[in-house]
Amino acid sequence: NSGMELDPSGVPTRFTPTALESMDKLVRMANEESVVLMPVFFDFLMADGKANPGQATDFLRGEAPHLITRPDARAATVRLIGEMVARYRDNPGVLAWDIMNEPENATAVVTPENWVELQTFLRDAVDAVQANGGLATVGHRNPVDARDHFHGVLRTSLGQAHYYPNLETRSAPFSLDFSQNEAFGRVPGGWGEVPARPGRIEADFGAGRRGQAAYFLFWSWRGDDPNADGFKVRAYTTEIARALRR
């Protein structure tokens, strides 16, 4: 939400010139490198009940739950989302648009009082992306949440869930062979965050295929080095390429 300008009442009015300039540069770089992007509009940090310096970086966790809970601010936010998608409608550098990273972790709005408002925000934003010629997805925390809380509510173009073998202090109660159809129905579903684990990539691909995953996006959270920077992405190119050929 730091990329938007808000009026004194908190209603978004436009994207900042810096945000638009940065997006133009990012998309241009993607075109030059022949890669595609899945830009993410919001992170759960916008409504997780905190406004403190981040642990791994110096950014501030800007709280803006009212963009979800207030009808006027929500409608304005959805309108701006549509405008951004229309700006890059015919650009091959953008594959799809992710409305929100792990909305299930937005604890300030994942409440009995605000749950319907969160669903409404995600649903309206998905519709705005599609109405302006884009493909829409939501990066769910895991496939169980997607199945239990959003199946039949969101009409996304692509289903997306994240996978980590451990959830804090316990093992994940699902694996990469979790049925994508069970989570998302008939739309193509896949894994938006999967740790790239050396020596495990081929097996992970196999599990994903059994669950009919249409795609994998690797996120090497700390990679195989427990002392590495948490945001350092490691591309295990050779192992990934070999696994894809199998």
Buried (B, 14 or more C-beta within 10 A) or exposed (E): BEBBEBEEEEBBEEBEEEBBEEBEEBBEEBBEEEEBBBBBBBBBBBBBEBEEEEEEEEEEBEBBBBBBBBEEBBEBBBEBBBBBBBBBEEBEBBBBBBBBBBBBBBEBBBEEEBEEBBBBBBBBBBBBBBEBEBBBBBBBBBBBBBBEBBBEBBEBBBBBBBBBEEEEEEEBEBBBBBBBEBBBBEBBBBBBBBBBBEEBBBEBBEBBEEBBBBBBEBBBBBBBEEEEEEEEEBEBEEBBEEBEEE
